[in-house]
Amino acid sequence: MFGNVFLATQLIREAYLNRELRKLFHERAFIQRVVVPVVKDLTSLTQQPDPLQNSGYRFVELKPDDLQTGKWNFSVRSRYFKALRKIKKGMRGFALVKDTTVVGDIWCVAPSDQKNPIDHPDLRMLGIACKKGDAYAMDIFIDPAYREYKLGAPTLLSLQLMLKQEGWHRLYAYYYDDNIPSKWMHWMLKFTELPKLQVSRFFFFTKTHKNAKKNDQI
């Protein structure tokens, strides 16, 4: 409980400093917002150069020990606290790093053993039943100070290429239909749209109107 309050306080502080309070609350509380689940066939990816080649950025996995020892500095402090929580919940995180500073990150459910089909509250919200070899990506974030450099697509593509190399077959994700930058990014990377849903959210709880089922939101 204390962790949730602390994180919420940090998010509000950052949103206030960036003049994004309205955006923050729109992301945390809304009614019947249209959600677009998508899937990418990773086996269709062709061999290609590093998407971040010669950009000055690196794509690295966030390891618990590295977070504890302070190997990476997070340009947005709340992302550090989110990283600690998500890793504790068993998710894998990957960072967009400039020198030793994390300026962006993306998260996925893709355990290294690949023994059983994955599960996550978002997947139940979306009505997606994963098979063995399916992974799920979520919560891509780029520091607002770096968004003009269009780093979102190379970050997501880097994750796809890494998961393919590990042997994953498909990658699920979703975006909100009114989030135009996210929509274009998934279109550009040739994700396939699945049937749209309407979802309502109030902070840590969501409701899918298709099946009226509540799920905790991680």
C-alpha positions, 0 to 999 in steps of 0.5 A: 500500500505504501509503495502505491502511495509513494509511486502515485506521489512521484507520478503526480509530482513529475506530471506537475513539473511537465505540465501533464497533470490532465494527461496523467489523470486521463491515463488513470481514470476513464470510461469506455475508452477504446482499446486495440489489442495487436499481435506481431508474428515474430517469425516473419521478422527478417534479419536486419541491423541493430535499430539503434545502430549509430544512434548513441543509444543502447538497448539493455535488459534491466537486471535486479542487481544492476538496479540495486547497485545503481548501475543505471541512472533513470532520467525519470525517477518514477520509472526506477520505482516502477522497474523495481515493482515490475521485476518483483512481479516477474516481468522483464524490463529493457532500457533505452540507455544513453551513456549510463542514463535510462531515457526510456524503457519497455516491459514484457512477460517473456520468461526465460524458461518458456515452459508454460503459456504466459499469463497476465491481468492485461491478457485476461482484460483483453480476452487473449489466451496465449499459447506456448511461444507467445509473449506480451509487451506493455508500458513502453515509455520514453522520457518527454525530453527525448520524444522528439527523437522518435525513439519509440519504434526503434525501442519496440523493434529492438524488443521484437528482434531480441524475443525472436532470437530467444525463440518466441513466436508471437508478441501481443500488445495493445494501445488506446485508439485515441493515442495517435503516436502509439497507433502509428508506431504499431502500424509502422511495425506491422502489428495485426489488429485484433477486435477492439474492446471498450475498457473503463479504468479507475486507477488500479482497477479496470473493467472490460465492457465486453465481459464486465470482468474486473482485473487488477492493473499492473 
